[in-house]
Amino acid sequence: MSMMVTRLRSMVPAALLGLAVLLGGAPGALAEPVATEPFVAAAPFVAAGPALTQDTTPEPGPTLDPSESEQANAEKTRNKLIVGGIAAVLLVIVIWGRSVRKKSSKKD
């Protein structure tokens, strides 16, 4: 029974690592650094003439093509499957290596 617990205890970190890789990697990996710009104090505003009206219509943004987003999603899914497969293969190699080492230690 204790052998099973020890084996399970050793497999949990490997399984969690594989799951983390499959689901997108490290939690802080996607965070972007904040750009630090020097603070510039604005000069006091003095109204010299009639107030100008501002145009409040937003500028046109980029257009998204549904076929491009579907292709990007398919590519992302494919990459996740590849990484998950690699993680699973590595997990199997680790488990197999431990069993081989355990068998060789019993012979000695």
N, CA, C and O of each residue as an XYZ file, in Angstrom:
432
protein
N       0.826     -1.195      0.000
C       0.000      0.000      0.000
C       0.866      1.253      0.000
O       0.598      2.195     -0.745
N       1.920      1.267      0.846
C       2.772      2.461      0.905
C       3.536      2.645     -0.395
O       3.873      3.771     -0.760
N       3.819      1.533     -1.111
C       4.498      1.622     -2.398
C       3.607      2.331     -3.412
O       4.090      3.113     -4.231
N       2.301      2.055     -3.353
C       1.347      2.679     -4.258
C       1.224      4.176     -3.967
O       1.145      4.989     -4.888
N       1.209      4.527     -2.697
C       1.117      5.937     -2.299
C       2.359      6.679     -2.754
O       2.270      7.802     -3.250
N       3.528      6.052     -2.585
C       4.769      6.684     -3.006
C       4.783      6.880     -4.519
O       5.190      7.934     -5.008
N       4.343      5.874     -5.249
C       4.303      5.985     -6.702
C       3.315      7.070     -7.130
O       3.613      7.857     -8.028
N       2.162      7.115     -6.505
C       1.162      8.128     -6.821
C       1.693      9.515     -6.481
O       1.487     10.465     -7.236
N       2.368      9.630     -5.356
C       2.913     10.907     -4.927
C       3.970     11.407     -5.910
O       4.104     12.613     -6.117
N       4.708     10.499     -6.505
C       5.739     10.903     -7.458
C       5.148     11.231     -8.825
O       5.774     11.959     -9.596
N       3.972     10.721     -9.145
C       3.365     10.983    -10.444
C       2.539     12.261    -10.465
O       2.298     12.812    -11.539
N       2.108     12.738     -9.329
C       1.248     13.919     -9.276
C       1.941     15.162     -9.851
O       1.330     15.847    -10.672
N       3.187     15.493     -9.464
C       3.808     16.691    -10.058
C       3.970     16.578    -11.570
O       3.782     17.564    -12.283
N       4.316     15.396    -12.069
C       4.466     15.228    -13.509
C       3.128     15.420    -14.215
O       3.078     16.037    -15.279
N       2.062     14.911    -13.650
C       0.736     15.071    -14.245
C       0.297     16.535    -14.217
O      -0.286     17.029    -15.182
N       0.573     17.218    -13.126
C       0.211     18.639    -13.037
C       1.007     19.471    -14.038
O       0.474     20.403    -14.639
N       2.283     19.132    -14.215
C       3.103     19.845    -15.183
C       2.556     19.622    -16.591
O       2.456     20.564    -17.377
N       2.208     18.400    -16.905
C       1.632     18.125    -18.219
C       0.323     18.863    -18.433
O       0.062     19.368    -19.525
N      -0.489     18.927    -17.413
C      -1.762     19.649    -17.504
C      -1.526     21.143    -17.681
O      -2.215     21.797    -18.464
N      -0.550     21.684    -16.951
C      -0.243     23.119    -17.076
C       0.257     23.443    -18.475
O      -0.107     24.475    -19.039
N       1.083     22.579    -19.037
C       1.578     22.798    -20.390
C       0.437     22.701    -21.386
O       0.364     23.492    -22.326
N      -0.447     21.749    -21.191
C      -1.569     21.561    -22.097
C      -2.522     22.753    -22.082
O      -3.042     23.148    -23.125
N      -2.747     23.318    -20.916
C      -3.725     24.400    -20.799
C      -3.143     25.785    -21.012
O      -3.878     26.764    -20.886
N      -1.889     25.916    -21.320
C      -1.401     27.233    -21.666
C      -0.163     27.682    -20.945
O       0.186     28.856    -21.069
N       0.496     26.893    -20.240
C       1.777     27.252    -19.669
C       1.674     27.946    -18.336
O       0.676     27.831    -17.625
N       2.726     28.667    -18.014
C       2.849     29.341    -16.727
C       1.810     30.449    -16.607
O       1.485     31.095    -17.604
N       1.281     30.683    -15.402
C       0.243     31.697    -15.247
C       0.707     33.107    -15.587
O      -0.097     33.892    -16.089
N       1.926     33.455    -15.346
C       2.408     34.812    -15.606
C       3.050     34.962    -16.961
O       3.599     36.024    -17.255
N       3.007     33.932    -17.812
C       3.713     33.967    -19.084
C       3.098     34.970    -20.057
O       3.811     35.490    -20.916
N       1.819     35.254    -19.956
C       1.171     36.137    -20.899
C       1.139     37.596    -20.441
O       0.692     38.463    -21.191
N       1.598     37.876    -19.244
C       1.567     39.243    -18.742
C       2.581     40.094    -19.496
O       3.721     39.681    -19.703
N       2.155     41.280    -19.901
C       3.049     42.182    -20.614
C       3.632     43.183    -19.631
O       2.932     43.643    -18.729
N       4.912     43.527    -19.793
C       5.502     44.508    -18.887
C       4.884     45.883    -19.120
O       4.522     46.229    -20.245
N       4.769     46.646    -18.069
C       4.196     47.978    -18.148
C       5.292     48.947    -18.555
O       6.350     49.001    -17.928
N       5.034     49.711    -19.605
C       6.025     50.674    -20.064
C       6.037     51.856    -19.098
O       4.986     52.396    -18.752
N       7.204     52.243    -18.678
C       7.320     53.383    -17.775
C       7.822     54.576    -18.564
O       8.916     54.557    -19.129
N       7.014     55.599    -18.590
C       7.392     56.825    -19.284
C       7.539     57.924    -18.243
O       6.822     57.939    -17.243
N       8.458     58.833    -18.476
C       8.635     59.914    -17.499
C       7.380     60.789    -17.423
O       6.695     61.008    -18.422
N       7.104     61.273    -16.237
C       5.937     62.118    -16.009
C       6.236     63.526    -16.518
O       7.257     64.119    -16.168
N       5.345     64.048    -17.337
C       5.511     65.401    -17.864
C       4.309     66.213    -17.396
O       3.167     65.883    -17.713
N       4.570     67.262    -16.648
C       3.492     68.112    -16.156
C       2.969     68.973    -17.302
O       3.749     69.549    -18.061
N       1.661     69.056    -17.421
C       1.052     69.842    -18.483
C       1.084     71.323    -18.113
O       0.950     71.694    -16.947
N       1.261     72.146    -19.120
C       1.242     73.594    -18.902
C      -0.191     74.026    -18.614
O      -1.132     73.420    -19.126
N      -0.366     75.056    -17.811
C      -1.735     75.507    -17.524
C      -2.428     75.953    -18.804
O      -1.828     76.595    -19.667
N      -3.709     75.597    -18.906
C      -4.484     75.910    -20.096
C      -5.073     77.313    -19.970
O      -5.697     77.671    -18.971
N      -4.851     78.077    -21.015
C      -5.420     79.420    -21.063
C      -6.263     79.516    -22.327
O      -5.756     79.341    -23.435
N      -7.561     79.798    -22.154
C      -8.452     79.912    -23.307
C      -8.208     81.242    -23.985
O      -8.417     82.301    -23.392
N      -7.763     81.187    -25.231
C      -7.439     82.413    -25.946
C      -8.549     82.839    -26.890
O      -8.557     83.983    -27.343
N      -9.471     81.967    -27.195
C     -10.516     82.326    -28.136
C     -11.731     81.456    -27.900
O     -11.904     80.884    -26.824
N     -12.573     81.363    -28.922
C     -13.767     80.535    -28.776
C     -13.369     79.049    -28.641
O     -12.388     78.593    -29.229
N     -14.141     78.341    -27.871
C     -13.864     76.936    -27.632
C     -14.133     76.126    -28.899
O     -15.115     76.358    -29.605
N     -13.252     75.181    -29.170
C     -13.418     74.327    -30.341
C     -14.212     73.090    -29.948
O     -14.039     72.542    -28.859
N     -15.074     72.666    -30.844
C     -15.819     71.440    -30.563
C     -15.009     70.243    -31.061
O     -14.355     70.298    -32.102
N     -15.074     69.174    -30.295
C     -14.335     67.978    -30.668
C     -15.241     67.014    -31.417
O     -16.431     66.898    -31.127
N     -14.660     66.340    -32.368
C     -15.389     65.324    -33.116
C     -15.418     64.060    -32.268
O     -14.368     63.495    -31.963
N     -16.615     63.609    -31.884
C     -16.727     62.457    -30.990
C     -16.956     61.146    -31.728
O     -17.178     60.117    -31.090
N     -16.905     61.158    -33.056
C     -17.098     59.896    -33.782
C     -15.813     59.074    -33.672
O     -14.717     59.591    -33.889
N     -15.954     57.813    -33.338
C     -14.752     56.987    -33.194
C     -14.133     56.665    -34.552
O     -14.828     56.573    -35.563
N     -12.822     56.496    -34.551
C     -12.137     56.118    -35.782
C     -12.487     54.670    -36.103
O     -12.692     53.860    -35.199
N     -12.555     54.352    -37.371
C     -12.884     52.973    -37.708
C     -11.764     52.027    -37.264
O     -10.583     52.302    -37.474
N     -12.151     50.932    -36.660
C     -11.176     49.965    -36.172
C     -10.863     48.913    -37.221
O     -11.365     48.964    -38.344
N     -10.039     47.976    -36.843
C      -9.704     46.913    -37.803
C     -10.899     45.995    -38.035
O     -11.718     45.782    -37.141
N     -10.985     45.467    -39.220
C     -12.053     44.532    -39.525
C     -11.535     43.113    -39.327
O     -10.433     42.781    -39.762
N     -12.316     42.296    -38.682
C     -11.919     40.925    -38.411
C     -12.587     39.998    -39.417
O     -13.803     40.018    -39.608
N     -11.757     39.194    -40.047
C     -12.259     38.227    -41.008
C     -12.534     36.917    -40.270
O     -11.619     36.360    -39.664
N     -13.767     36.412    -40.306
C     -14.082     35.181    -39.566
C     -13.234     33.983    -40.001
O     -12.895     33.136    -39.175
N     -12.895     33.908    -41.269
C     -12.095     32.763    -41.723
C     -10.691     32.809    -41.121
O     -10.113     31.765    -40.817
N     -10.133     34.024    -40.945
C      -8.810     34.146    -40.333
C      -8.850     33.764    -38.860
O      -7.932     33.108    -38.367
N      -9.905     34.166    -38.150
C      -9.991     33.824    -36.729
C     -10.228     32.324    -36.548
O      -9.711     31.728    -35.603
N     -11.003     31.711    -37.441
C     -11.200     30.263    -37.370
C      -9.892     29.532    -37.635
O      -9.590     28.532    -36.984
N      -9.120     30.029    -38.588
C      -7.829     29.414    -38.900
C      -6.876     29.566    -37.714
O      -6.142     28.635    -37.384
N      -6.885     30.725    -37.080
C      -6.020     30.948    -35.916
C      -6.434     30.039    -34.762
O      -5.576     29.493    -34.069
N      -7.732     29.873    -34.549
C      -8.215     28.974    -33.486
C      -7.827     27.531    -33.782
O      -7.426     26.799    -32.877
N      -7.944     27.119    -35.033
C      -7.572     25.749    -35.412
C      -6.072     25.525    -35.204
O      -5.655     24.468    -34.732
N      -5.277     26.516    -35.555
C      -3.823     26.406    -35.381
C      -3.453     26.346    -33.894
O      -2.567     25.588    -33.498
N      -4.130     27.141    -33.088
C      -3.874     27.143    -31.647
C      -4.265     25.800    -31.033
O      -3.540     25.269    -30.191
N      -5.395     25.253    -31.444
C      -5.838     23.951    -30.952
C      -4.839     22.869    -31.356
O      -4.510     21.994    -30.555
N      -4.362     22.928    -32.587
C      -3.381     21.949    -33.067
C      -2.100     22.027    -32.242
O      -1.536     20.998    -31.871
N      -1.641     23.242    -31.954
C      -0.430     23.410    -31.146
C      -0.632     22.864    -29.736
O       0.273     22.242    -29.179
N      -1.805     23.089    -29.158
C      -2.078     22.568    -27.818
C      -2.097     21.042    -27.820
O      -1.611     20.415    -26.879
N      -2.654     20.443    -28.868
C      -2.672     18.987    -28.958
C      -1.257     18.426    -29.089
O      -0.937     17.399    -28.490
N      -0.424     19.088    -29.858
C       0.961     18.634    -30.017
C       1.696     18.715    -28.686
O       2.380     17.769    -28.297
N       1.562     19.836    -27.988
C       2.237     20.005    -26.699
C       1.699     18.996    -25.682
O       2.470     18.434    -24.903
N       0.397     18.764    -25.682
C      -0.187     17.780    -24.779
C       0.318     16.376    -25.072
O       0.585     15.608    -24.147
N       0.451     16.033    -26.351
C       0.994     14.731    -26.728
C       2.433     14.566    -26.278
O       2.819     13.504    -25.789
N       3.227     15.612    -26.443
C       4.619     15.569    -25.985
C       4.675     15.398    -24.479
O       5.484     14.620    -23.973
N       3.815     16.120    -23.750
C       3.793     15.999    -22.290
C       3.407     14.582    -21.873
O       3.976     14.037    -20.928
N       2.450     13.989    -22.568
C       2.027     12.628    -22.241
C       3.158     11.631    -22.508
O       3.385     10.719    -21.712
N       3.868     11.806    -23.628
C       4.995     10.921    -23.946
C       6.086     11.050    -22.886
O       6.647     10.047    -22.444
N       6.384     12.270    -22.483
C       7.401     12.473    -21.446
C       6.976     11.837    -20.126
O       7.805     11.261    -19.421
N       5.697     11.935    -19.789
C       5.194     11.316    -18.568
C       5.359      9.801    -18.620
O       5.753      9.184    -17.630
N       5.062      9.208    -19.760
C       5.223      7.762    -19.918
C       6.696      7.380    -19.790
O       7.019      6.373    -19.162
N       7.585      8.170    -20.376
C       9.024      7.890    -20.277
C       9.484      7.947    -18.828
O      10.260      7.097    -18.391
N       9.014      8.940    -18.080
C       9.403      9.071    -16.671
C       8.905      7.874    -15.873
O       9.656      7.305    -15.081
N       7.654      7.486    -16.069
C       7.087      6.356    -15.326
C       7.826      5.065    -15.693
O       8.150      4.265    -14.815
N       8.089      4.864    -16.974
C       8.812      3.673    -17.415
C      10.227      3.650    -16.845
O      10.697      2.603    -16.400
N      10.910      4.791    -16.854
C      12.264      4.869    -16.305
C      12.297      4.564    -14.820
O      13.222      3.907    -14.341
N      11.317      5.025    -14.100
C      11.257      4.743    -12.658
C      11.030      3.253    -12.402
O      11.609      2.678    -11.480
N      10.183      2.636    -13.227
C       9.942      1.205    -13.024
C      11.196      0.395    -13.352
O      11.491     -0.585    -12.667
N      11.932      0.788    -14.380
C      13.175      0.102    -14.725
C      14.192      0.265    -13.604
O      14.859     -0.695    -13.217
N      14.307      1.475    -13.087
C      15.253      1.727    -11.994
C      14.856      0.945    -10.750
O      15.715      0.423    -10.039
N      13.563      0.865    -10.488
C      13.083      0.122     -9.314
C      13.409     -1.360     -9.446
O      13.837     -1.986     -8.476
N      13.211     -1.932    -10.642
C      13.505     -3.337    -10.877
C      15.009     -3.614    -10.725
O      15.406     -4.633    -10.161
N      15.839     -2.689    -11.238
C      17.288     -2.904    -11.145
C      17.786     -2.753     -9.716
O      18.762     -3.397     -9.330
N      17.123     -1.905     -8.920
C      17.532     -1.758     -7.526
C      17.121     -2.971     -6.691
O      17.781     -3.286     -5.701
N      16.054     -3.647     -7.071
C      15.627     -4.854     -6.367
C      16.612     -6.004     -6.625
O      16.826     -6.845     -5.752
N      17.214     -6.038     -7.835
C      18.159     -7.101     -8.172
C      19.446     -6.956     -7.365
O      20.072     -7.960     -7.023
N      19.845     -5.742     -7.058
C      21.094     -5.502     -6.321
C      20.894     -5.719     -4.869
O      21.832     -5.564     -4.087
